[in-house]
């Protein structure tokens, strides 16, 4: 498994690293400090990790747009957002952005299939 860690807060990073060490024989861990969002997206696109653990600090209150950009860069990656507090609004926004993206994809596929069958 390939896991990417993009975590600003040191205590969250240390905790995530400890968890990954437990899977050390089976996991390749790559890190990025995400100081530049465009550079981060290029890195993500090249790496194509199976799992991305990302600190929500990187979302900068534009959750839906950030999630969309990450899924465009690495469509098969499972994104796991980390936060040091249980922020229900942020969790719901992230879930909604994923749900909306999947609905759009399903609707586009459905309409495409209908048009080609006519």
Secondary structure, 3 states (H helix, E strand, C coil): CEEEEECCCHHHHHHHHHHHHHCCCCCEEEECCCCCHHHHHHHHHHHCCCEEEEEHHHHCCCHHHHHHHHHHHCCCCEEEEECCCCCHHHHHHHHHHHHHHHHHHHHHHHHHHHHHHC
